[in-house]
Amino acid sequence: MTGSVKDMIRSIRSCKTPAEERAVIARECADIRGALNGNSSSERRKNIAKLLLIHLMGHNTNFGQVECVKLVASSKFADKRIGYLGLSLLLNEDSEILTLAINSIKMDLNGNNVYAAESALNALGSLGTQEMFKELYYDLERLMKSPAVNVRKRAIVCAARMLRKVGQASMVPGPDAMELATSHFHLIPSLLCDHNHGIISAALTMLEVIIEYFPKCCNFPSVYELLVKTLQSVCNEATGGIGMMFGGGRDYEVNGVNDPFLKVKLLSLLRRVFAKCRDQVPGNQQLFDIVSQVVKGATTSNNASHALMYECVRTIYSEMHDPKFNQLGKDVVQKFISTNDNNIKYIALGILNNLVDVTLTVGDSNWNIIVQSLRQPDISIRRRALDVTLKLMSRDTVRPLMQHLYDFLLAASDDLKKESVTKIAAALKRHAESEYYRLETMVKIFAIAGNCLSDSILHSFIAEVGAAPQDTQIRVTTKLYYVLPNNLGQDALVRAALWCLGEYTHMLPSLSQIDVTPSSGIQAPVEAEPAAKLEYEDLLGVADATKSAVDINAILGSSSGETAAQVVQSLEPVAKHILTCSGTPGKDCTNGQYLLTCLGKLASRLPNEASTILRIVKQFKKHINTELQQRAGEIEMLYQQGALDVLVLTGPVVIPYHMPAMDNALLPMETVPAAFADDLLGLCDVGSGKPADSTVVAPAPLVNTAKAQKIDTLDFMSFESNDMDTKTKKNNDEFGEFFPF
């Protein structure tokens, strides 16, 4: 005789290690095997109950399957109850032992014990196969008309499983299968008119199966009308509908909502049926009326109402092109966003993202929803709020929205920053009011997330600066000059600043003459006072040195010696920071490469500052990285030979760009002097001024575009390019496609 179920549970819970637990279960299984041959039905029930627990814990219990069949064949209901439960859990529809239970199930279906029939129908609804349904078809047909409600609804569920098995047996149903489905389809109207919600729910399950596997036998317009009437009846029960006299309203109420499970199933099926008969019904007014009725009657105070509103949203999505449903979706957003449940807020943002003709203005309800969502601690809500923000962004709202996006980036993780910067850069490309504003905004983004963006964004920024007008180049370079000292840890900002300073410092006038505010440009003086600076225009405080604008023609091309000295002096802390951060093996030395390239260009273009520049360059001759050592030595040697002009011989490079990355293309043919055709370093006769006798045409090789961008960015320097830098990692949203369900 084995111990009780409670004793086994107590023994398992007292185990401190998995090994002890497995030993206890193995000992119990051995005791159960030895006791299965006993004749006591109570012992058999107790042992099967233990096996059910052991099965739920993931251990093998195949040796007890035959005992379940023995319990089902017993004449005692206590044995049948545990036997049918064991059949449902320990066996599956592929088990051959099920054939031994068919006769017992048939006897219970035809017996006088209603509870035994219910247990048999439960097992049949879980494990029924085609062979079993062939034997029990007429019994199911009879029980579908039984006066016992519990028996009738279980028989309907078994019939739904039978139809599903028949439909899955072949891709094209045969005449017999179509006849079977048609006969059950004709039962649907009478079943949906039943006062019991369980019967209606079972009938909807059977209707779903028929629509999925036997659509040709369905009259969808009539089904649509029938479902609308059923949903209206269920919705009216809370106020005294036909079900109230049978207790239907009170019996199925959940947190003040009358049978949310049935309403959800009706809405789901109604949406599917309407999609199939859209052209056969007068319009979607009935659907709109019933969905509006459900939405207006639901609250957002409990999960039952949330589930109902959720299904209403799915129905609204199916008709989003209709203005009525679009407005209804906006009303649902207002209800959802007022709750404290983050899951509901997440759905509300999904609705807002899919609505049509949604306008976004500062201070309206949609604006408040987005701003609050961008500040949520839940990363899922912030991620979705970002997508909604960028979709609804326009030329009128880009400036105020960027202030909130700056705050968003400041609080984001590195992975989220990398994904967000890519999206924000693409949105700025579409909605920025001017080229300078887009570049200036990217400078601020570099200062916030310069370590978390891909190289393609940096290369695109450099390409845009190179293709911009000269006044824009000057203003962007000046802004980078002011931002750089306080953001030396942001790699993208450091590299962009070094490239621009190397290319355009010689064009900078006195820095006090350049206006870098977002709302103004280099233009002729005007009498009106400049507009007051908005709060969101200077997040980083880089406009402190701004002065009144001056005539562009008066400053372009007139380099200031004071400006040159200031720029070179500002590079000394940059060099010190790079030497400190890259002084250990394995550290990235890309910033050092950019710095040496910048210093080489400045030494050529600003000869008065050459001594200061060379003092900085010499610090890299003892750097641990051999590449930086070599480049520092080359720059010093070129200076001593008076050949630094080779660095800037062709002027600033204009790089063609695309967002987010360039397409591969053949570079144009280069024409080089014959004397220099074999000069790989381009150092022969530099500065001699003697033209070659003839020229040869050297075709440029087909190169990877990302590499070409990087090499062009560094001008003549041939630093080694890490292939891993050119690969962009695909950022997939953890929630799949941007859809709230």
N, C-alpha and C positions, 0 to 999 in steps of 0.2 A: 504494500500500500504506500503510495507516494504522499508527500505533504500537500498542504493546501496551496492555492495560488498566491495567497498573501505571504506564506512562508517563503516561496520562491522569489517573490518581489523583494522581500526583506533581505534575503541572502544576496541578491544581485546588487542591491543598493549599498550593502556593506562592503563591497569589493573596493579596494583602493587602486588596483591596477587593471588594465585590460586583460592581462593574463589570468588574474584571479576570476574575472568575470567570465572569460571563456571556459575556465575549468568548472565553474558552477553550472553553466549552461550545458556543458558536455555531460556532467553528472546527472542533471535533471533529464536530459534526453535519454540517457541510458536507463534511468528508472522508468521513464514513460514507455520505452520499448518493452521493457519487461512486464509492465502492467497492462499493455494493450490487449493481451489475450484473455483478460479477466471477463467475467460475465456481468459484472455490476455496471449498469448504465450510468449511475452517478459518478463512478470512478472514470468512466469513459468521457463523460462531459467535462470533468475536472481536468483530465489530461489534454483534451482538445483545447480547452481554454488556455492551458499553459503553452501549448504549441502555437496558438495564435499570438501570444505575447512574444515568444521566441522568434516567430516569423517576422513580427514587426520590428524586432531588433536586428534583423538582417541575417539570421542563421538559417541553415537548411532544415526543412521540416517535411520533406517529401514522404517520409515513412508514415506520416499520419493522415495521408489523403484518403486511404481506404476506410479508415475509421470514421471519417466524415460521412462517407456514403452509408455506412452502417447506422449512424445516428439518424440520417435522413429517412432510412427505411423503418425506423422505430415507430411504434404506435403512439408514443408519448410526445406531447407538444414540446416539452422541455428539451427532449432529445432533438426533435426536428429543428427547433430554433437555433441551438448551438451548431447543429449539423449544417444547416443552410448558411450560417455565418462562416463556418469553416470552408465550405465550398467556394464562397465568394472571395475569400482571402487567400487560401492555400492553393487553389487551382486557377487555371486560366482556360480560355476557350479552346486552346490546342491540346489540352490534357485528354488522353483517351479514357481516363477513369470517369469522365463525365457521362459517357454512354451508360454506365451502370446506374446512374441516378435518374435517367429519363423516366423509367417506369414509376419510381417513387414520386417524382414531380407530377406525373399524370394522375396518379391516385390522389394526391393532395389537391390538385386543381378540381377534381370531380368530387371531393369529399365534402362533408358537412361542416368541417371546422374552418371558419373564415380566416382565422389567424394563421393556420397552416397554409392555406391558399395564398395569403399575403406573403408569407416567407418564401414560398415556392416561386412566386412571381418576382420577388426581389432578386433571387438567385438567377432566374431566367433572364431578367433585364440586364444583369451584369455579365453573364457567361453564355448566353444563348448563342447557338450556332445554327447553321442552315439545317442540319440534320435534326436537331432538336425541334426547330420550328415546324419542320415538315410533319413531325409526329404530333405536335401539340397545337397545330393551327386552328382546328375547329374548337378546341377548348378555349383558346384565346378569343376567338370570335364570339363565343357564348359569354365569356366573362366580361367583355367590353360592354355588355348590356345588363350586367349584374346590378341589383338594387343596392348592394354595398358600395359606398363611395370609394373606400380605400382599395377594394378589389378592382373596381372599374378603372381608376386612374393608373394602377399598376399594370393592368392589362393593356392600356393604351400605350404606356411606355414600352412594354414588351413588343407591341405591334410596330412601334417606331424603330426599335432595334431590328426587328425582322425585315422591315422595308430597307433599312440601311444595308444589311447583309446582302439582300437581293440586289440592290443597286451596285454594291461594290463587286459583285461576282462577275459583271461584264460591263464593258464600256458602253455598249448599246443594249438597252433593256429589250428583252424579247416580248412576244405577245402575252405570254403568261404573266410576266412581271408587270407589264403595263396594265393588264386587267386587274391584278392584285392591287396596284397603286391606285387605280381609278376607283375600285370598290371602297378603299379606305378614305379616299379624298371626298367621296360623297357623304361620309360620316362627319366631316369637319363642321359644317354649319350647325348641326344639332349639338355637337359637343361644345362649341363655343357659346351656345346659348344656355349652357348649364349654369346653375347658381353657385356651384362650388368652384372656388378658384383653383383647387388642385386639378380638377377635370379640365379646366380651361388651359392651365399651364401644360398639362400632358398633351392636350390636343395641339397646342402651338408647337410642341416638340415634334410631333408627328408631321405637322404641316411643313416645318423646316426641312425635314428629311425628304418629303415628297417634292418640294420646290428644288432641292439640291440635286436629286437623282432622277426625278421623273417630271421635269417641267412641262412636257408636252401634254400631260393629263390635267394641267391646272388652268383654270379660267381666272387669270390674274385680276381683271377688273372687278369681278364679283368677290374675289378674296379681299381685295383692297377695301371695298365697301363694308364687308363683314368685319374686317379688323378695325376700321374706324368706329363702327358702331360698338364693338366690344370695348375698345379703349374708352370711348365716351361713357359707356355704362359703368366701367370700373372707376373712372374718375368721379362720377356722380355718386358713387356709393357712400362716400364720406358725408354727403349731405342728404342721405335718405334714398339711395338708389335701390334697385331691385334686390341687391344682395343683403340689405340691412335686415329684411324680415327673416332671413335665414342665419343671421349672425355673421354675414360675410364681411361687413365693414370692420367690426370689432375683432374678429378672430385673426385677421391678417394684418392688423395695424402694427407698424414698426416706428416707434418714436414720433407718433402723430401722423405718419404717412401711411395711407391705405395700400397695403400690398405693393411695395416698391419693386419686388422681384417680378411680379406679373406685369407691371407697367413697363419695366425695362425690356422684358421679352417682347411685349407688344410693340413698343417703339422700334426695336431692332428689326423685327419681322416686317413691320409696316414700311420701314425705309427700303428694305430689300424688294418688297412687292411693288412699291411705287416706282422703283427704278426699272422694273421689267414691264410696267404697263403705263409708262409716262405718256405715250402717244395715244393711248386708248381711253384716257379719262379726261374730263373737261379741263382740268387744271390742278394746281397744287393748293388751291384755297382750303380744301378740307384738311390737308396735311398741315398747313399753316395754322388753321384754327385749333386743331387738336394739340399741336406742339405748344402754341401760345397758351392754351388752357393749362397744360401741365407746367409750363415755366412760371406762369403767374401764381399757380397754386402751391408751388414748392418754395421752401425756405432754404437758407444756408446754415441752419443751426445744428444739423446732425448728418451722419454718414448716409442715412437712407435718402435724404434730400439731395445730397451730393451725387449719389449714384444715379438718381433720376435726372438731375440736371446734366450730368455727364452724358447720358444717352440722348438727351435733347440736343446737346451740342453736336453729337455725331449726326443726328438727323438734320440739323441746321447746315452742317458742312455739305451734305449731299445736295442742297439747294442754294449754295452760297451765291450763285449768280443772280438770284432773284432779290430785288431790293427789300422786299418784306422780310425775307429770312436774314438778309444782311443786317437790317436794323434790329431784328430779334437777337442776332448774335451779339450786337453791341450791348443790348440790355443784359444779356447773360454775363458778359464781361464785367459789367458794373456790379452784379450780384456776387460773382466769384471773387473779385478783387477785394471786396469788403470783408472777407473772412480772414482769420488768422492761420488757416491751414495752408502750409506751403505747397502741398499737392494741388490744391484748388487754384492757388495763384499761378502755378506752373501751367495748368490747363488754360487759365484765363489769358496768359501771354500767348499761348498757342492759338487761341481764337483770334486774338488781336492781330497776330501775324498773318492769318489767313483771310481776314475780312477784306472786302473790296471797298475802294474809295474812302479809306480812313485818312483823315487829315490830322496833322500834328502841329499845334500852335502852342506857344509858350503860355503855360498857366491853365490849359484846359484839362479835362479829366484824363484823357489819354497821356498827356504830358506827366501828370502827377503819378499815374500808374507806372510809367517807364522809369521815372526818376527814383521812385521808392524801390522798384525792383532792382535797379542797378546797385542799390546799397544793401540789399539783403545779404545776410551771412551765408545763406544756402548757395553753393556754387552753381547748382543746376538752374536756379532761378536767375542768377546773374548772367549765366551763359546765354540763356534764352532771351533775357531782357536785352542783351547786347545785339542779338540777331534782329529783334524787333526794332530796336533803336536805329540800326543801320538801314533796315528796310524802309522805315518811315522818314528817314532823314531827307531833307530837301535843302535847296540853296538858302532858304529863309531861316532854317533852324540849325544849320550846321555849326554856326558859331556858339550859340548857347549850349547845344548838346555836347560839344567838344569839352566844355568845362567839366561836365559830369563824366565824360569818358576819361578825362585825365584822372579824376578821383577813382574811377573804376580800375584803371591800370595800376594806380598806386597801391591798391589793396589786393590785387590779383596775384596768384602764384605764377611762377616762371612759365609753366606749361600754358596756363591760360593767357598770359601776356603774349606769348609767341603766336598763339592762335588768334588772339584779338587784334594784335597789331596788323596782321595780314589783312583781316577784314576791314579794319579802319582805314588802312591805306587805300584799299580798293574803293571804299565809299568816298573818301576825299577826292579820288580821281574823278568821280562822277559829279560831286556836288560842291566842290570848293568854288568860291566866287571868283578867285583869281589865282594865278600861278604862284605869286609870292605867298599868299595865305596858305596854300597847300604845302609849300616848302617850309614855311615858318612853323606850321603845325607839326610837320614831321620832325623838325628840330626839337620841339618840346617832347614829342613821343620818344625820340632817341634819348633825351635826358631822363626819361622815366623808365623806359624798358630797353635801353641800349644793349643789354646783355642777353635779351630774350627774343631777338628777331633774326630772321634768316638773312643770309648774305644777299639774296636777290633783292630784298627791299633796300638795303644800303646801296647796292649797285644801281638800282633804279633811281634812287634819290640823287646820286652823283651824276647820272646821265641826264636827269631833268635839270639840274643846276648847269651842266655844261651846255644844254640847249636853250637855256633861258636868256632873256635880254640882259644886257650888261648891267643895267641898274639893279635888276633882281639879283644877279650874281654878287654885286657889291653888298647889297643889304643882307643877303643870306650869309655871306662870309662874315660880315660884321656881327650878326646875331650869334653865329657860332663862336666867334672870338669872345663874346661876353659870357656865353654859357659854359664854355670849355673849362675854366679853372675850377668850378665847383662840381664838376661831373666827370672827373678823370676815371672813375670806375665804370663808366658806361662805354663799352668798346665801340659800339656803332657811332656814338656821338664823337668820340675821339678820332675815329678814322675819317668820318665825314669832315670834321673840322680841319684835320691835317691836310686832307686833299684840297679843300677849298682855300686854305691859307697858302698852300704851296702854289696854287694856280692863280689866285687873284689878289694876293697881298700887294703886288706891285701896282695894281690899279686903284688901291684904296687911297682916298684923300684923308684929311684929318678926320678921325673917328667922330669928332663932335659935329661934323657937318652931315652925318648920315642918319636919317630917320628910319628906325626899324620897327615902328609900331605897326600892328596888323592893319590898322584902318587907313594908313596913308602911304604914300610912295615918294620917290624922288621926283619932285615936280617944281615948276616955277612958283615963286612966292605968291601967296594970295592974301587978300586983305582980311578975310574971315579968320577968326580964331580956330585952331584945330578943335575937333569934337572931343568931348570928355571921354577919357579912356574907360571902357566898360570893365567891369570887375573880372569877367571871364577872359579878357584879352591878354592878360599878363600873369599867367599862373606862376611862372618860374621867376618873375621879377627881373627879366632881362632887358627891360626897356627904360631903366633908370637913366641911362646915358643918352637918351633920345633928345634931339634938339629940333628946331624948326627946319623944314625942308629948304633946299637951295636948288638953284638951277642945275640940272644934270649936265648941261654942256660946260658948266664952269668947273666941274669937279672930275669928270671922267678923263682918265689919262694923265692926271696931275698927281703923281704919287707923292705922299708926304713922308719926309725923313723921320719925323716924329712917330708917325704911324708904323713905319717899318721897324723902328727900334722897339716900340711897344709890342708888336707881334712877336719879334724874335725873343724878347724878354719873357713873354708869356709861354714860350715853348720850353724854357728851362725847367719849370716844375713838371711839365709833361714828361720831359726826358728823365727826370729824377724818378717820377712815379713808374715809368716803364722799366727803368733799370732795377727798381726795387721789386716789382711784381714778376718780372721775367728772369730774375737772376738765379733761379733754381732749375735743374734739369726737368724736362717734360712740360714746361710752361709754354703757352702760346706766345710767339714773338711777332705776330702780325702787326700789332700796334707799333713795334719798333721798326718794322719795314716801312710802314706808312710815314713814320717820323723821319727816317733817314731820307726817304724820297722827298718829303716836304723840305727838309733842310738843304738838300742838294739844289732844289729849284730856287729856294730863297737865296742861297749863296750866289747863284748865277744872276738872279734878277735884282738883288739888293747888294751890290758890291761893297757899300759902306758898312754893312753889317756882317761881312764875311768872317772877320776875326771872331766875333761872338759865336757865329754859327759853327765854325770849325772847332771852337772849344767844346761845344756840345757834342759834335760828331766824334771827337777823340775819346769821349767817355765810353763809346761803344766798341773801341778797338780791343778792349779787354773783356768784352762780354762773353759769357759762357757759350752763347750760341755762335757757331762758326759763320753762319750766314750773315749775321749782323756785323761780325768782325770784318768779313770780307767787304761788305758794302761800305762800312765806315772807312776802311783803307782805300777803297776805290775812289770815294768822294774826295778824300784828302789828296790822293795822287792827282786826280783831275784838277783840283784847285791849284796845286803846285805847277802843273803843266799849262795852266790857263785854258783848260778845255771843258770847263763846266757848262759852256753853252750847249753841249751835246744834250743836256737834260731838257732844255726848253727850246730846242732848235725849231720845232714845228708849232710851238704855241700850245695853248690849251686844247685838249682833246675833246671833241664832241662825240659822245657815244650814243648811237641810236638805241632806243629803249622801248620795251613793252612792259606792261604790268600783267602778271607779276614776274615773268621771265621772258627772255628773248627767244626767238625761234632760230634754229640753226640755219645759217646761210653762208654762201661763199663770200669771202671778203673780196673787195675790189683789187684789181691788179695794181701793184706798187711799181712806180718808176724810180729807179735809183741810179746814180752815176756809175759808169762802168768801173771807175777806179775803186769804188766802194762796194762792188758786187760781192767780193769775197771777204769783206771786212765785217765780221760778225758782231764786233763790239762797236762799230761805227766811230772809231777813234782816229782813223787815218786822216791827216791833213785837216784837222779841225781848226777852223778859223783862218785857213790859208786864203780863202776867197777865190781860189783858182777853180773854175768850172772844169769838169771833165770833158774830154773830146766827144764822147758818145755816151749813150745810155743803153741800159739793158732792162728788159721787163722781167721782173721776178714775181711769179704768181704767189699770192699768199696762200698758205695751206688751209685746208678745211679744219677748223678747230671747234672745240666745244664752246658754245656761246658764253656760258657762265665763266669759263676760264678766260675767254677773250675779254669779258668785262673786267675781270680782276686784273689782268695784265695791262689793259688800257688804263685802268684806274691808277695803277702804280707807275704809269708812263714807261720809261725805258727800263726800269729795274726788272730783272728776271728772277724775282723771288720764287721759290718753289711753292706751288699751289697744292693744297691738300684736297684730294678728290672728295673727301667726305664733306668738305665745306660746300661743294657745289650741289650736293644732293639735298633736296628739300623733303622733309618728312611730312607725310600726309597726315593732316590733323582731322581725325574723324570725330564727330560729335558722339559722346558716350550714349546718347539717347537715340542713335540711328538717324534716319532722315528727319528733317525738321517738321515733325507732325506730332501733335500733342497726345497721340494715343499709342 
